[in-house]
């Protein structure tokens, strides 16, 4: 006979909370990256070609960083949602099983 499968729902809930927390933190970091990209034109000096090149390279890094943080935030949010759904499914199944046993017990007592 195969061994029983036991799920620690509390542990899954902790993982869900952690994933959601990471998603929130990544969103906050993304906002800081966007804010860091908002620099005055004089930040990179006044040399005609070099200043524009540095400004362009910095803007590209900020854009790439924003995209990566958004992707990370979305991924952790999806993980959190999937874990929340898993917890809900296990709890619903447990309630159904418990309800079935209660019903059988009540009928046997009659």
Buried (B, 14 or more C-beta within 10 A) or exposed (E): EEEEEEEEBEEBBEBBEBBBEBBBBBBEBBEEBBEEBEEEEEEBEEEEEEBEEBBEEBEEEBEEBBEEBBEBBEBBBEBBBEBBEBBEEBEEEEEEEEEEEEEEEEEEEE
